[in-house]
Amino acid sequence: MSSRLVAVIFDAQDPTGLASFWSSLLDRHVVSEVHGAYLAGNDTQVGLRFVPAPDEKSGSSRLHLHLTSTSPDDQQRIIAQALSLGGRHLDVGQLPEEGHVVLGDPEGNAFCVIEPGNNFLAGCGRLGEVACDGTREVGLFWRDALGWPLVWDQDEETAVQSPAGGTKVAWGGPPVPPKHSRNRQHFDLAAPDPSAEVDRLVSLGATRLGQRDGGVELTDPDGNEFFVAHG
């Protein structure tokens, strides 16, 4: 049985405050947890979990979120709301003619507000995409790990999506930026039999690191940490 993608975990200096920011943008309820805060997803929208950062180092970042918009006014409304909540504009080399707008949340995690009419994210919901740096190999790994079909596979770029639709998870292909430290964001998976699932994931190309935070920590073929716990 495939793992279930429960959430994207964000290491945060202020987990509750960061969860509040994203709660307002995504119109989701904040669930307080012993170690942080959680915005639940559903069959078509990936959840977000915010936990205390293990230290004050920034860590590596190999993914960012894409929020969709339904009209030019809706795109501007989302941008204005994000800025009013403590977000800020980021310059990552985007071109003036590009329709998306790049912002940072209050802790500097980049995200994009995508222009209306984007065909690739049509029908994906407000949290349209988890956009990752990664190779084609890692996209195929996550296809098999999650049991989600491949919905894009061109020029070494890949994307998967739940059979129910909704949020896509995509990898942009090489070159992949070097990783100098633990990632600030990582995937949180659940499985009914974590021990058997870890063995299956290792057979697919994952590397087991050991027990951590009530689950098993592994890395995918590109060296990105992720967790598997019972659920």
VENKANOR-V933258 format. One record per residue. N is the residue number from 1. RES is the residue in one small letter. PHI is phi in whole degrees, -180 to 180 (* if undefined). NEAR is the number of other C-alpha atoms within 8 Angstrom. D_LAST is the distance of its C-alpha to the last C-alpha in whole Angstrom. Layout:
BEGIN
N_RES_PHI_NEAR_D_LAST, N_RES_PHI_NEAR_D_LAST
END
This chain:
BEGIN
1_m_*_4_12, 2_s_-72_9_12, 3_s_-68_12_9, 4_r_-107_8_8, 5_l_-79_10_10, 6_v_-81_11_9, 7_a_-166_13_12, 8_v_-95_12_16, 9_i_-90_12_16, 10_f_-112_11_20, 11_d_-70_12_21, 12_a_-140_11_24, 13_q_-73_8_27, 14_d_-133_7_26, 15_p_-57_13_23, 16_t_-67_10_24, 17_g_-66_7_27, 18_l_-68_13_25, 19_a_-62_14_22, 20_s_-63_9_25, 21_f_-58_13_27, 22_w_-71_10_24, 23_s_-60_12_24, 24_s_-68_8_27, 25_l_-69_9_27, 26_l_-100_8_24, 27_d_56_7_25, 28_r_-123_9_21, 29_h_-84_7_21, 30_v_-85_11_20, 31_v_-106_8_17, 32_s_-73_8_18, 33_e_-125_7_16, 34_v_-57_5_17, 35_h_-121_6_18, 36_g_122_12_19, 37_a_-150_15_18, 38_y_-137_13_16, 39_l_-111_13_17, 40_a_-66_12_14, 41_g_-99_11_15, 42_n_-151_7_14, 43_d_-62_9_15, 44_t_-121_12_18, 45_q_-129_10_18, 46_v_-72_14_16, 47_g_-77_12_14, 48_l_-127_12_16, 49_r_-127_13_15, 50_f_-122_15_18, 51_v_-127_12_19, 52_p_-62_11_22, 53_a_-64_8_24, 54_p_-65_5_24, 55_d_-159_4_28, 56_e_-91_6_30, 57_k_-71_4_31, 58_s_-72_5_30, 59_g_75_9_28, 60_s_-86_10_28, 61_s_-132_8_27, 62_r_-120_10_26, 63_l_-150_9_24, 64_h_-149_12_25, 65_l_-99_12_25, 66_h_-116_13_27, 67_l_-99_12_28, 68_t_-91_14_29, 69_s_-135_13_33, 70_t_-101_9_34, 71_s_-162_9_38, 72_p_-56_9_40, 73_d_-65_6_40, 74_d_-66_9_36, 75_q_-60_15_36, 76_q_-67_8_39, 77_r_-65_8_37, 78_i_-63_11_33, 79_i_-62_10_35, 80_a_-62_8_38, 81_q_-64_9_35, 82_a_-62_13_33, 83_l_-65_9_36, 84_s_-69_7_37, 85_l_-92_8_33, 86_g_113_9_34, 87_g_-77_12_33, 88_r_-154_10_36, 89_h_-71_8_38, 90_l_-125_8_37, 91_d_-106_6_39, 92_v_-116_5_38, 93_g_92_4_40, 94_q_-65_6_40, 95_l_-87_5_43, 96_p_-58_5_45, 97_e_-80_4_45, 98_e_-72_6_41, 99_g_-83_7_39, 100_h_-82_8_36, 101_v_-119_10_36, 102_v_-97_12_35, 103_l_-128_12_33, 104_g_-121_13_32, 105_d_-77_14_30, 106_p_-59_11_31, 107_e_-109_8_30, 108_g_86_7_31, 109_n_-72_8_28, 110_a_-72_11_30, 111_f_-153_12_29, 112_c_-118_12_31, 113_v_-101_15_32, 114_i_-81_13_33, 115_e_-66_14_36, 116_p_-64_10_36, 117_g_84_7_37, 118_n_-72_8_34, 119_n_-67_5_34, 120_f_-63_4_31, 121_l_-104_10_29, 122_a_-61_8_30, 123_g_78_5_28, 124_c_-87_13_25, 125_g_89_11_25, 126_r_-60_8_26, 127_l_-86_14_23, 128_g_-76_14_25, 129_e_-158_13_24, 130_v_-102_13_22, 131_a_-96_12_25, 132_c_-118_11_25, 133_d_-78_12_28, 134_g_175_13_27, 135_t_-82_14_29, 136_r_-62_11_28, 137_e_-56_7_27, 138_v_-73_12_24, 139_g_-63_14_23, 140_l_-69_10_24, 141_f_-59_12_21, 142_w_-71_11_18, 143_r_-56_12_20, 144_d_-76_10_19, 145_a_-65_10_15, 146_l_-93_10_14, 147_g_71_10_16, 148_w_-98_11_18, 149_p_-68_9_22, 150_l_-77_11_24, 151_v_-109_8_26, 152_w_-154_8_29, 153_d_-157_9_30, 154_q_-143_6_34, 155_d_51_5_36, 156_e_70_10_33, 157_e_-93_13_31, 158_t_-135_16_27, 159_a_-153_13_25, 160_v_-124_15_22, 161_q_-152_14_20, 162_s_-56_13_18, 163_p_-57_6_20, 164_a_-81_7_19, 165_g_94_10_21, 166_g_90_13_21, 167_t_-54_15_21, 168_k_-94_14_22, 169_v_-118_11_21, 170_a_-129_13_24, 171_w_-127_15_26, 172_g_-85_12_30, 173_g_81_13_31, 174_p_-73_8_34, 175_p_-79_4_35, 176_v_-99_8_32, 177_p_-57_6_33, 178_p_-63_4_33, 179_k_-110_7_30, 180_h_-104_6_31, 181_s_-158_6_28, 182_r_-60_9_25, 183_n_-72_12_23, 184_r_-74_10_23, 185_q_-124_11_20, 186_h_-157_12_17, 187_f_-86_12_14, 188_d_-114_13_11, 189_l_-111_13_8, 190_a_-127_13_5, 191_a_-148_14_5, 192_p_-67_6_5, 193_d_-131_7_8, 194_p_-57_12_8, 195_s_-62_6_12, 196_a_-66_7_13, 197_e_-69_12_11, 198_v_-61_11_13, 199_d_-59_8_16, 200_r_-65_8_16, 201_l_-65_10_16, 202_v_-64_10_19, 203_s_-66_7_21, 204_l_-86_9_21, 205_g_127_9_22, 206_a_-77_11_20, 207_t_-120_9_21, 208_r_-80_10_19, 209_l_-101_8_20, 210_g_138_7_18, 211_q_-73_8_16, 212_r_-163_7_16, 213_d_52_5_14, 214_g_80_6_12, 215_g_-144_10_11, 216_v_-111_15_13, 217_e_-96_13_15, 218_l_-135_13_17, 219_t_-124_13_20, 220_d_-83_13_20, 221_p_-61_11_24, 222_d_-93_8_25, 223_g_86_6_24, 224_n_-85_10_22, 225_e_-68_12_19, 226_f_-153_12_15, 227_f_-124_12_12, 228_v_-127_15_9, 229_a_-135_12_6, 230_h_-71_9_4, 231_g_173_5_0
END
